[in-house]
Amino acid sequence: MAEPPAAPAAISACPRNCYSTCGLSLRIEDGRLRAVEPLAANRATAEGPCLKGLAYVERVHSPDRLRRPLRRQRDGSFVPIAWEAALDELAERLAALRRSPGPRSLLYYTASGTKGLLNGAGLAFWRLFGGATVTYGDLCWMSGLEASRLTLGANTHSAPWDLVNARLIVLWGKNAAETNVHQMGFVAAARERGAELVVIDPRRTETADRADLCLRPRPGTDGALALAVANRLIERGAVDREFIDRHVLGFAPFAARAAEWPLARAARTCGLGEAEIAALAERFMARRPATLIAGFGMQRYAHSGQAMRALIALPAITGNLGLAGGGWQFANLQANIFGTKDPEAAYPPPSGEDGPLRVSVSTARLGEDMLAQREPPLRFAWVERGNPLSQNPDTNRVLAAFRALDFRVVVEETLTDTAREADLVLPAKCFLEQADVIGAYWHPYLQYRPKLLAPPGEARPETWIYRQLAARLDLPQAAVDAEIPDEADVDAWLARRLAPFPGLELADLKAGPVLSPEFAEVAFADRRFPTPSGRVELYSEEAARRWGVDPLPQHLAGPEAGADAATARDYPLLLMTPNTKNRIHSQFGQLALIRALDPAPRLHLAPADAAARGIEEGDAVRVFNARGTLTLAAHLDARLLAGSVLAHNGWQRAEGGGVNLLSAGRETDLGHGAAFHENRVQVERARR
């Protein structure tokens, strides 16, 4: 008997906060996701999704999915509640709040757990409601974004596949083999054509294992290393004078700044040999075109924006901008056509105004700023697409701020650390249960995500929740319909959002990934840089005016890396909290497929640091500072530099992890980013 034909594949895309934003080919049978396969039409991710993407088969149908609204009881437990009762209570509370102390006593907190145009419906609702308090800044990448914008004028880089034309690839603070796996395919193709790979990272990573040259500087010293390399290039006359004369502003004062960093000084600061730094400079001298690719982790230090500006200077002074195989890669916002390009909107000042919204809570200082709000103080929080009680710095203060509120609502797929603190948990749809359009921040594609499944149980899209509340609060129906579509109107709503972009049609997106109207295969090929001067600005008056930093890139020791002697004695180890290939922040970790490979959080220590503390493999250890304490199993890791320890980000407190119990609520020098990695700790064996 012949086998029945396989169900046709459906085109979709992964909406997680990840470089790759993979195109997906999905097989749906009998109302269930059965297989996740590659989508060749997305040239950047044609080899198919990572393990997390494959795990959607489990995640979408996980028994941990929330299927009914939950109401907290006085004893802290949760019981199911009917939607009608939940919505009626919410509407009653919101109406009373709007009357007194006013709508700005509500914090609307949203993050990047799921990407999509429909995410804007939430902010639209709160505007129609009459206002709210919202955050500014970002946990992820703001320091690097602003450094790139100030220096180059825009956050754009060449297409991922252009990397095969490079003859030198420098992955600086980026472990692409774990966090951007598709990029490594292009790295491999370039190496087959003769390119060399340099990896700069304090730890020996999977990416570093493939490098021709690996440098391991002390955490937070990247700016000193970049300036020393620039100085070596300038001393040797190995810079592109023609490019500099035509397209670079501030080269002479930059050269003077770089001269402050001879090899010997940089070697002492970075913990490297002089020959290692010279070897990196020699690669830039000998190999062209060169692409410098920076990761997100190293721009999460207090003075990291200035360090990133020093890095960008290297492709600028060597003339590696605007040519195939060359350039600077950090963030590619060619597909971010719906977002603002205005720096005044992207970086609003604290206590700023955005119509009825109060923009006054720093994402990096979430707990501190929540507690500090006055006129009115915060009384209510609404959280969606984020898990701040796991992912924001200074967990204990964030926890105190949330517990000081009168009422907390969390819209979620699973019971996260933040959801466990809520008074009302509303079950959200997953990405296969509502159509949307998403961009990316590494490749230049826009992609459509069709609705392929019905939400399980009583889970609902956020737009449905907002429309239900809008009706109960008597918000103007015409305005609601324009901003928050009914489920039957989602495609028409998306088409209206695409209408301002000629040639960008929803029908085309439904057929597969579409290149952004702003796509340029080679960034800055016309040598036009949209800075105030029209040049690459190594000297930036805007940086000084907007952020109060030196107009030239510089290296400064951070408040904890350069701590006073007493603090360094009490907390002698530098804590790194990188991402892991097994999670996207606090997502995916609950899945059996992931737990089989990564069952528990661990603290990685260099063998010398472990021996000095009498710690052996598997021992329970207490890692602590003045902000908090975490108890983990020790893992002796020879791939770490002595003097630093590592615990992966993404483990929640409920799972025995939670690295942000130890991190400070501190902003970066540029962009209102979060200086997560600016942390000193001590480690000792846990008492039995």
C-alpha positions as MATLAB code, in Angstrom:
seq = 'MAEPPAAPAAISACPRNCYSTCGLSLRIEDGRLRAVEPLAANRATAEGPCLKGLAYVERVHSPDRLRRPLRRQRDGSFVPIAWEAALDELAERLAALRRSPGPRSLLYYTASGTKGLLNGAGLAFWRLFGGATVTYGDLCWMSGLEASRLTLGANTHSAPWDLVNARLIVLWGKNAAETNVHQMGFVAAARERGAELVVIDPRRTETADRADLCLRPRPGTDGALALAVANRLIERGAVDREFIDRHVLGFAPFAARAAEWPLARAARTCGLGEAEIAALAERFMARRPATLIAGFGMQRYAHSGQAMRALIALPAITGNLGLAGGGWQFANLQANIFGTKDPEAAYPPPSGEDGPLRVSVSTARLGEDMLAQREPPLRFAWVERGNPLSQNPDTNRVLAAFRALDFRVVVEETLTDTAREADLVLPAKCFLEQADVIGAYWHPYLQYRPKLLAPPGEARPETWIYRQLAARLDLPQAAVDAEIPDEADVDAWLARRLAPFPGLELADLKAGPVLSPEFAEVAFADRRFPTPSGRVELYSEEAARRWGVDPLPQHLAGPEAGADAATARDYPLLLMTPNTKNRIHSQFGQLALIRALDPAPRLHLAPADAAARGIEEGDAVRVFNARGTLTLAAHLDARLLAGSVLAHNGWQRAEGGGVNLLSAGRETDLGHGAAFHENRVQVERARR';
ca = [
       0.000    0.000    0.000;
       1.428    3.364   -0.983;
       2.477    5.791    1.750;
       0.252    8.873    2.002;
       1.889   11.988    0.555;
       3.794   14.142    3.020;
       2.186   17.369    4.092;
       3.459   20.352    2.080;
       6.098   22.420    3.837;
       5.156   25.848    5.132;
       7.565   28.794    4.968;
       8.240   30.605    8.223;
      11.069   32.208   10.187;
      12.476   32.030   13.695;
      11.603   35.209   15.628;
      14.041   34.855   18.509;
      16.593   37.471   19.564;
      19.413   35.864   17.588;
      21.715   36.978   14.784;
      20.553   34.328   12.344;
      16.759   34.867   12.263;
      16.619   31.630   10.279;
      14.246   31.006    7.441;
      12.381   27.788    8.221;
      10.581   25.117    6.263;
       8.002   23.552    8.576;
       5.950   20.405    8.276;
       2.597   20.522   10.025;
       0.486   17.370   10.283;
      -2.684   16.788   12.274;
      -2.409   20.126   13.992;
       1.146   19.531   15.217;
       4.584   20.692   14.171;
       6.359   17.526   12.992;
       9.626   18.761   11.451;
      11.809   21.871   11.147;
      13.918   21.909    7.995;
      16.219   24.329    6.091;
      14.835   27.049    3.847;
      17.231   27.602    0.971;
      15.559   30.882   -0.016;
      17.237   32.607    2.925;
      20.785   32.672    1.617;
      22.205   33.606    5.020;
      20.729   30.585    6.835;
      20.314   28.090    4.001;
      22.031   25.288    5.923;
      19.150   25.154    8.356;
      18.428   26.014   11.978;
      20.501   25.301   15.058;
      19.575   22.832   17.784;
      17.230   25.363   19.376;
      15.391   25.789   16.090;
      15.036   22.032   15.732;
      13.725   21.959   19.304;
      10.608   23.891   18.267;
       9.045   20.478   17.628;
       9.177   20.042   21.392;
       8.768   23.658   22.480;
       5.578   24.462   20.576;
       3.745   21.523   22.148;
       5.548   21.501   25.487;
       3.497   20.522   28.540;
       5.078   23.589   30.193;
       3.090   25.908   27.891;
       0.608   28.014   29.814;
      -2.910   27.167   28.639;
      -5.151   29.158   30.989;
      -4.893   32.473   32.827;
      -3.508   32.051   36.348;
      -4.318   34.131   39.463;
      -1.970   34.288   42.424;
      -3.388   33.274   45.801;
      -2.387   34.728   49.164;
      -0.110   31.769   49.832;
       1.769   32.437   46.583;
       0.272   29.548   44.632;
      -1.538   29.949   41.315;
      -5.011   28.788   40.352;
      -6.674   28.952   36.925;
      -9.082   31.793   36.326;
     -11.534   32.293   33.469;
     -10.610   34.855   30.819;
     -13.784   36.843   31.472;
     -12.969   37.154   35.170;
      -9.323   38.020   34.462;
     -10.210   40.685   31.910;
     -12.949   42.173   34.061;
     -10.577   42.477   37.012;
      -7.882   43.979   34.828;
     -10.230   46.523   33.307;
     -11.501   47.515   36.744;
      -7.980   47.922   38.123;
      -6.759   49.836   35.053;
      -9.718   52.211   35.095;
      -9.136   52.953   38.781;
      -5.408   53.420   38.186;
      -6.072   55.832   35.339;
      -8.195   57.967   37.656;
      -5.660   57.908   40.480;
      -2.707   58.144   40.703;
      -2.740   58.308   36.888;
      -1.705   56.137   33.938;
       2.002   56.833   34.418;
       1.879   54.809   37.624;
       1.868   51.757   35.310;
       5.173   50.410   33.989;
       4.929   48.812   30.553;
       7.982   46.585   30.230;
       8.685   44.761   27.007;
      11.806   43.087   25.675;
      12.911   41.147   22.597;
      11.846   37.597   23.378;
       9.876   37.485   20.103;
      10.416   39.795   17.128;
       7.620   41.077   14.902;
       5.752   44.108   13.639;
       2.755   43.256   15.802;
       4.840   43.898   18.894;
       4.025   47.560   18.370;
       0.394   46.891   19.305;
       1.245   46.974   22.999;
       2.693   50.471   22.959;
      -0.235   51.607   20.805;
      -2.671   50.303   23.428;
      -0.997   52.157   26.283;
      -0.985   55.380   24.289;
      -4.720   54.982   23.721;
      -5.161   54.128   27.401;
      -3.765   57.533   28.285;
      -0.148   56.793   28.985;
       2.302   54.648   30.925;
       5.878   54.711   32.142;
       8.269   52.954   29.767;
      11.937   52.091   29.708;
      14.786   53.489   27.644;
      18.036   51.845   26.607;
      18.505   48.159   25.992;
      20.135   45.096   27.532;
      21.749   43.848   24.372;
      23.802   46.040   22.093;
      23.285   49.765   22.573;
      26.883   50.731   23.296;
      28.100   49.123   20.073;
      25.197   50.533   18.064;
      25.951   54.047   19.166;
      29.705   53.648   18.669;
      29.054   52.508   15.095;
      26.551   55.286   14.401;
      28.835   57.984   15.764;
      31.814   56.723   13.767;
      30.261   55.528   10.500;
      26.891   57.254   10.531;
      24.809   54.082   10.278;
      24.540   50.548   11.576;
      24.886   48.594    8.386;
      27.338   46.017    7.156;
      27.946   43.919    4.074;
      25.846   40.853    3.316;
      26.844   37.760    5.305;
      27.882   35.950    2.130;
      30.295   38.741    1.170;
      32.579   37.416    3.903;
      33.906   34.764    1.507;
      35.794   37.584   -0.265;
      37.819   38.454    2.847;
      41.481   37.570    3.189;
      41.547   38.368    6.894;
      38.658   37.806    9.294;
      38.958   39.063   12.859;
      36.268   37.776   15.215;
      36.737   40.103   18.175;
      34.805   39.053   21.257;
      32.444   36.934   19.183;
      32.001   33.185   19.589;
      30.182   32.693   16.304;
      30.477   28.898   16.418;
      27.961   28.997   19.275;
      26.020   32.236   18.855;
      25.944   32.838   15.079;
      26.495   29.363   13.639;
      25.647   30.312   10.064;
      28.416   32.873    9.979;
      30.951   30.097   10.494;
      29.971   28.574    7.147;
      31.042   31.778    5.398;
      34.198   31.892    7.522;
      35.031   28.350    6.418;
      34.423   29.224    2.761;
      36.720   32.246    3.046;
      39.446   30.141    4.637;
      39.205   27.611    1.821;
      39.999   30.538   -0.493;
      43.043   31.516    1.539;
      41.730   33.779    4.290;
      43.175   33.744    7.785;
      41.029   33.784   10.925;
      41.946   35.686   14.072;
      39.897   35.262   17.236;
      40.203   37.623   20.207;
      38.487   36.385   23.352;
      39.496   36.023   27.013;
      38.503   32.361   26.877;
      39.327   29.611   24.456;
      36.028   29.056   22.650;
      34.791   26.697   19.951;
      35.426   29.533   17.505;
      38.967   30.062   18.771;
      39.728   26.385   18.156;
      39.477   27.118   14.415;
      41.659   30.251   14.438;
      45.047   30.796   12.846;
      45.809   33.297   15.614;
      44.100   33.516   18.997;
      44.638   36.370   21.465;
      43.241   36.183   24.998;
      43.251   39.636   26.591;
      42.006   40.334   30.095;
      38.260   41.040   30.103;
      37.453   44.678   29.430;
      40.813   45.665   27.886;
      39.769   45.562   24.218;
      40.127   49.315   23.746;
      43.763   49.257   24.857;
      44.489   46.386   22.474;
      42.832   48.138   19.516;
      44.704   51.392   20.153;
      48.009   49.525   20.396;
      47.361   47.779   17.076;
      46.453   51.132   15.502;
      49.662   52.655   16.857;
      51.739   49.816   15.426;
      50.116   50.241   12.011;
      50.690   53.985   12.044;
      54.304   53.609   13.166;
      54.979   51.186   10.329;
      53.277   53.340    7.735;
      50.791   50.532    7.104;
      47.734   52.760    6.783;
      45.759   53.777    3.696;
      46.659   57.457    3.377;
      44.468   58.018    0.337;
      41.371   56.658    2.095;
      42.222   58.588    5.250;
      42.718   61.885    3.425;
      39.429   61.556    1.547;
      37.168   59.871    4.042;
      38.421   60.077    7.651;
      37.947   62.935   10.118;
      40.373   63.302   13.016;
      43.191   60.999   11.964;
      45.989   63.222   13.348;
      44.591   63.502   16.897;
      43.636   59.827   16.774;
      47.225   58.941   15.867;
      48.388   60.935   18.878;
      45.931   59.054   21.093;
      47.083   55.699   19.694;
      50.706   56.684   20.371;
      49.845   56.609   24.073;
      49.608   52.830   23.701;
      52.973   51.360   22.719;
      53.210   47.587   22.706;
      54.727   47.369   26.175;
      51.953   49.343   27.883;
      49.202   47.491   26.056;
      50.796   44.136   26.856;
      50.788   44.943   30.590;
      47.200   46.193   30.495;
      45.832   43.324   28.398;
      47.886   40.499   29.888;
      49.335   39.652   26.471;
      52.816   39.360   25.046;
      54.123   42.207   22.933;
      54.721   39.716   20.122;
      51.053   38.704   20.165;
      49.900   42.286   19.657;
      52.499   42.799   16.938;
      51.304   39.610   15.214;
      47.766   40.985   15.049;
      49.005   44.235   13.538;
      51.064   42.289   11.026;
      47.939   40.474    9.837;
      46.326   43.829    9.041;
      49.489   44.906    7.223;
      49.782   41.761    5.136;
      46.221   40.774    4.301;
      43.540   42.767    2.488;
      40.582   42.943    2.333;
      39.963   42.481    6.048;
      36.676   42.233    7.913;
      36.533   42.963   11.638;
      33.499   41.363   13.293;
      32.735   42.448   16.850;
      30.576   40.524   19.288;
      28.067   41.912   21.744;
      29.694   40.767   24.985;
      32.643   43.141   25.040;
      30.392   46.194   24.658;
      28.756   45.346   27.976;
      31.429   47.036   30.075;
      31.149   50.515   31.558;
      33.475   52.197   29.033;
      32.852   49.816   26.173;
      31.451   52.367   23.729;
      34.832   54.061   23.586;
      36.502   50.677   23.162;
      34.205   49.881   20.242;
      35.095   53.202   18.607;
      38.766   52.185   18.865;
      37.988   48.890   17.140;
      36.121   50.587   14.292;
      39.167   52.753   13.686;
      41.172   49.717   12.512;
      39.242   49.023    9.281;
      38.999   52.789    8.758;
      42.717   53.602    8.876;
      43.592   50.519    6.791;
      41.074   51.430    4.071;
      39.006   48.313    4.623;
      35.625   50.049    4.424;
      33.420   49.986    1.335;
      35.096   47.108   -0.479;
      34.061   43.501   -1.048;
      35.402   41.260    1.693;
      36.276   44.187    3.938;
      34.560   46.226    6.579;
      33.162   46.436   10.077;
      30.418   44.093   11.256;
      28.432   44.573   14.419;
      24.781   45.126   13.563;
      23.130   45.183   10.164;
      19.907   47.199   10.381;
      19.160   47.179    6.655;
      16.022   45.177    7.462;
      15.022   47.559   10.252;
      13.019   49.695    7.844;
      10.112   50.158   10.250;
      12.205   51.499   13.134;
      13.418   55.008   13.795;
      16.727   56.258   12.437;
      16.535   59.413   14.568;
      19.112   59.309   17.391;
      16.971   61.647   19.468;
      14.216   59.010   19.430;
      16.598   56.068   19.727;
      18.356   57.554   22.754;
      15.784   59.603   24.650;
      17.062   61.447   27.704;
      16.057   60.205   31.150;
      12.727   61.673   32.243;
      11.896   62.262   28.591;
       8.412   62.549   27.140;
       6.885   60.651   24.237;
       3.335   61.906   23.990;
       1.425   60.388   26.897;
       4.358   58.126   27.772;
       6.882   58.880   30.503;
      10.299   57.623   29.341;
      12.084   57.498   32.680;
      13.254   53.985   33.607;
      16.670   52.814   32.433;
      16.581   49.185   31.324;
      20.065   48.752   32.780;
      18.994   50.197   36.140;
      15.496   48.735   36.110;
      15.094   47.991   39.813;
      16.704   51.202   41.025;
      14.738   53.411   38.639;
      11.426   51.676   39.302;
      11.798   52.380   43.018;
      12.801   55.991   42.345;
       9.726   57.016   40.291;
       7.685   59.865   41.749;
       4.692   61.959   40.684;
       3.341   59.383   40.411;
       5.213   56.421   41.870;
       4.795   53.079   40.152;
       1.905   50.913   41.329;
       1.334   48.444   38.479;
       3.552   46.569   35.987;
       2.680   44.888   32.698;
       5.416   42.631   31.288;
       5.466   40.892   27.909;
       8.152   39.243   25.734;
      10.673   39.646   28.543;
      11.890   38.065   31.756;
      13.444   40.924   33.741;
      13.719   38.955   36.985;
      16.198   36.705   35.210;
      17.740   38.857   32.506;
      18.127   42.396   33.874;
      21.078   43.393   36.040;
      20.909   43.402   39.840;
      18.180   40.796   40.311;
      17.689   41.440   44.016;
      16.866   45.102   43.434;
      14.590   44.292   40.484;
      12.826   41.761   42.696;
      12.386   44.351   45.440;
      10.962   46.832   42.926;
       8.433   44.340   41.569;
       7.362   43.270   45.040;
       6.811   46.919   46.014;
       4.059   47.241   43.383;
       0.365   46.772   44.047;
      -0.231   44.542   41.006;
       1.801   42.735   38.347;
       0.657   41.226   35.036;
       2.882   38.969   32.922;
       1.959   37.714   29.443;
       4.003   34.569   28.821;
       4.270   31.145   27.215;
       5.752   29.475   30.321;
       6.088   30.140   34.035;
       9.326   32.160   34.056;
      11.015   33.783   37.051;
       9.071   36.964   36.299;
       5.768   35.152   35.819;
       6.224   33.495   39.220;
       6.123   36.977   40.771;
       2.956   38.044   38.952;
      -0.505   38.486   40.371;
      -2.010   37.553   37.024;
      -0.323   35.433   34.343;
      -1.891   35.521   30.881;
      -1.059   32.668   28.469;
       0.487   33.924   25.229;
       0.568   32.499   21.732;
       3.792   31.197   20.193;
       5.213   32.325   16.860;
       3.297   29.716   14.838;
      -0.039   30.847   16.246;
      -0.281   34.346   14.742;
       0.955   35.813   11.458;
       3.599   38.542   11.519;
       6.513   40.085    9.597;
      10.021   40.167   11.042;
      13.373   41.711   10.143;
      16.848   40.722   11.293;
      20.033   42.309   12.596;
      22.672   40.228   10.811;
      21.237   39.514    7.362;
      19.148   41.840    5.158;
      15.954   39.769    4.751;
      12.384   40.548    5.716;
      10.348   37.414    6.385;
       6.693   36.521    6.847;
       5.525   34.177    9.571;
       2.116   32.693    8.750;
      -0.336   31.439   11.319;
       0.045   27.666   11.123;
      -1.439   26.410   14.394;
      -4.179   27.327   16.795;
      -2.988   28.385   20.259;
      -3.265   25.557   22.800;
      -6.035   25.631   25.370;
      -6.991   29.200   26.165;
      -3.712   30.831   25.120;
      -4.304   33.983   23.087;
      -2.324   36.523   21.020;
      -1.412   39.730   22.820;
      -3.490   41.669   20.284;
      -6.597   39.738   21.378;
      -5.916   40.627   25.009;
      -5.520   44.305   24.195;
      -8.669   44.426   22.107;
     -10.659   42.787   24.890;
      -9.390   45.356   27.389;
      -9.948   48.216   24.950;
     -13.626   47.299   24.688;
     -13.982   47.179   28.470;
     -12.213   50.519   28.876;
     -14.261   52.214   26.122;
     -11.204   53.157   24.052;
     -12.082   54.664   20.632;
     -12.849   51.724   18.356;
     -11.562   53.278   15.134;
      -8.176   53.986   16.728;
      -8.034   50.483   18.206;
      -8.815   48.897   14.828;
      -6.093   50.965   13.152;
      -3.380   50.038   15.664;
      -4.387   46.630   17.037;
      -5.811   44.251   14.434;
      -8.470   41.674   15.007;
      -7.170   38.208   14.226;
      -9.074   38.129   10.933;
      -7.479   41.438    9.920;
      -3.804   40.678   10.642;
      -2.723   40.261    7.014;
      -4.464   43.463    5.973;
      -2.849   45.278    8.900;
       0.592   43.970    7.880;
      -0.028   45.002    4.264;
      -0.764   48.548    5.434;
       2.556   48.618    7.295;
       4.355   47.560    4.118;
       2.536   50.057    1.879;
       5.024   52.952    2.368;
       7.768   50.829    0.800;
       7.317   50.550   -2.992;
       7.814   47.041   -4.278;
       7.549   45.425   -0.844;
       4.397   43.338   -1.097;
       2.937   40.934    1.465;
       2.293   38.400   -1.316;
       6.025   38.322   -2.080;
       6.893   37.845    1.569;
       4.455   34.945    1.769;
       6.411   33.279   -1.037;
       9.711   33.528    0.831;
      12.310   35.892    2.332;
      12.617   39.271    0.590;
      15.681   41.507    0.595;
      15.165   44.836    2.306;
      14.609   47.885    0.074;
      17.726   49.277    1.785;
      19.870   46.255    0.896;
      23.457   46.911   -0.175;
      25.650   43.872   -0.700;
      28.769   45.859    0.219;
      28.202   48.470    2.901;
      29.490   51.988    2.199;
      30.613   50.997   -1.306;
      29.940   54.587   -2.385;
      32.225   55.822    0.436;
      29.396   57.969    1.735;
      29.173   58.031    5.511;
      26.058   59.701    6.977;
      27.901   61.419    9.826;
      27.767   65.190   10.404;
      31.018   65.592    8.428;
      30.229   62.981    5.773;
      33.409   61.143    6.825;
      34.356   58.346    9.173;
      34.574   60.277   12.436;
      37.457   59.111   14.601;
      37.040   62.490   16.290;
      33.363   62.914   17.189;
      32.035   66.172   18.592;
      28.631   64.497   18.855;
      30.049   61.809   21.141;
      31.352   64.498   23.463;
      28.155   66.549   23.331;
      25.632   63.734   23.654;
      27.449   61.404   26.020;
      30.089   63.492   27.748;
      32.966   61.271   26.615;
      36.278   62.165   25.012;
      35.726   62.956   21.314;
      38.522   60.462   20.559;
      38.337   56.736   21.325;
      40.106   55.869   24.546;
      40.659   52.994   26.950;
      39.491   53.476   30.527;
      39.472   50.846   33.242;
      35.946   50.160   34.425;
      34.689   50.822   37.957;
      35.194   47.187   38.957;
      38.043   46.117   36.698;
      39.958   49.132   38.042;
      38.578   48.837   41.564;
      40.387   50.055   44.652;
      42.771   47.695   46.419;
      40.303   46.715   49.154;
      37.566   45.774   46.670;
      40.030   43.888   44.492;
      41.216   41.991   47.565;
      37.707   41.072   48.699;
      36.489   40.209   45.185;
      39.575   39.256   43.152;
      37.895   37.439   40.243;
      36.293   38.969   37.141;
      32.966   37.337   36.286;
      31.995   36.734   32.652;
      28.399   35.778   31.828;
      28.301   34.924   28.097;
      25.489   33.340   26.149;
      25.516   29.649   25.393;
      24.565   27.766   22.245;
      21.952   25.858   24.249;
      19.740   28.843   25.105;
      18.684   32.237   23.863;
      18.890   34.077   27.141;
      16.274   32.412   29.394;
      14.453   30.630   26.549;
      14.641   26.925   25.564;
      16.292   25.795   28.781;
      13.241   23.921   30.050;
      13.140   21.587   27.044;
      14.138   17.949   27.496;
      16.266   18.054   24.329;
      18.316   20.941   25.718;
      18.486   19.581   29.269;
      19.901   16.314   27.957;
      22.937   18.235   26.720;
      23.137   20.893   29.418;
      21.442   19.644   32.579;
      22.559   22.199   35.194;
      24.320   25.542   35.581;
      28.017   25.500   36.495;
      30.745   27.912   37.481;
      33.826   27.622   35.281;
      37.136   28.302   37.058;
      40.708   28.225   35.825;
      42.540   25.294   37.494;
      44.956   27.639   39.271;
      42.105   29.645   40.818;
      40.355   26.444   41.868;
      43.520   25.004   43.437;
      44.130   28.191   45.408;
      40.690   27.747   46.983;
      40.795   23.986   47.519;
      38.056   23.487   44.943;
      37.764   20.292   42.921;
      35.629   19.332   39.924;
      31.949   19.096   40.859;
      32.261   20.771   44.254;
      29.412   23.031   45.296;
      30.843   26.541   45.352;
      29.525   29.875   46.507;
      30.177   32.750   44.112;
      29.345   36.102   45.668;
      29.854   39.836   45.936;
      28.131   42.653   47.784;
      25.074   42.353   45.489;
      24.248   38.684   45.850;
      25.229   35.055   46.126;
      24.873   32.081   43.813;
      25.695   28.465   44.585;
      26.794   26.352   41.619;
      28.747   23.222   40.798;
      32.395   23.918   39.973;
      33.861   23.040   36.606;
      37.623   23.319   36.216;
      38.196   24.860   32.814;
      41.711   25.236   31.416;
      40.289   27.351   28.585;
      39.734   30.251   30.998;
      42.293   32.876   31.954;
      43.355   32.764   35.585;
      41.694   35.594   37.468;
      38.361   35.230   35.691;
      35.387   32.935   36.201;
      32.427   32.208   33.963;
      28.774   31.359   34.468;
      26.493   31.197   31.455;
      23.663   33.656   31.179;
      20.104   32.353   30.846;
      19.666   29.995   33.772;
      16.761   31.208   35.875;
      16.657   31.351   39.668;
      14.027   28.629   39.636;
      16.571   26.414   37.849;
      19.323   27.087   40.388;
      21.038   29.733   38.267;
      20.613   33.453   37.832;
      23.897   35.242   37.112;
      22.256   38.636   37.493;
      22.075   38.127   41.232;
      25.711   39.248   40.968;
      25.586   41.970   38.308;
      25.291   45.704   38.865;
      22.585   47.956   37.471;
      25.029   50.128   35.555;
      24.832   51.863   32.163;
      27.492   51.853   29.477;
      29.194   55.083   28.421;
      27.269   55.248   25.135;
      23.697   54.354   24.227;
      22.212   53.575   27.656;
      23.331   49.958   27.366;
      23.767   47.546   30.269;
      27.271   46.993   31.678;
      26.544   43.390   32.669;
      30.138   42.227   32.611;
      31.539   44.810   34.988;
      31.549   42.448   37.975;
      34.060   41.325   40.563;
      33.317   38.257   42.670;
      34.874   35.862   45.144;
      34.462   32.083   45.088;
      34.683   29.630   47.962;
      33.605   26.090   48.645;
      30.037   25.996   49.858;
      29.554   24.996   53.473;
      28.169   21.524   53.872;
];
